[in-house]
């Protein structure tokens, strides 16, 4: 198992950082969709909003 090997090598269960730039989905359209969803359902959790909008948390 990969995590066992990582733990033996580093004495940590934390995942290694990956090279490269993190992907972002922050487009004006996405921002607008999120704002509308928050206005419509402000009490809904971030996890449920993300699932409904098909975004990562």
Secondary structure as the mmCIF struct_conf table of DSSP 4:
data_model
#
loop_
_struct_conf.conf_type_id
_struct_conf.id
_struct_conf.beg_label_comp_id
_struct_conf.beg_label_asym_id
_struct_conf.beg_label_seq_id
_struct_conf.end_label_comp_id
_struct_conf.end_label_asym_id
_struct_conf.end_label_seq_id
HELX_RH_AL_P HELX_RH_AL_P1 UNK A 2 UNK A 10
BEND BEND1 UNK A 11 UNK A 11
BEND BEND2 UNK A 14 UNK A 14
HELX_LH_PP_P HELX_LH_PP_P1 UNK A 15 UNK A 18
BEND BEND3 UNK A 19 UNK A 20
HELX_LH_PP_P HELX_LH_PP_P2 UNK A 21 UNK A 23
HELX_RH_AL_P HELX_RH_AL_P2 UNK A 28 UNK A 40
TURN_TY1_P TURN_TY1_P1 UNK A 42 UNK A 43
BEND BEND4 UNK A 44 UNK A 44
HELX_RH_AL_P HELX_RH_AL_P3 UNK A 46 UNK A 53
TURN_TY1_P TURN_TY1_P2 UNK A 54 UNK A 54
#
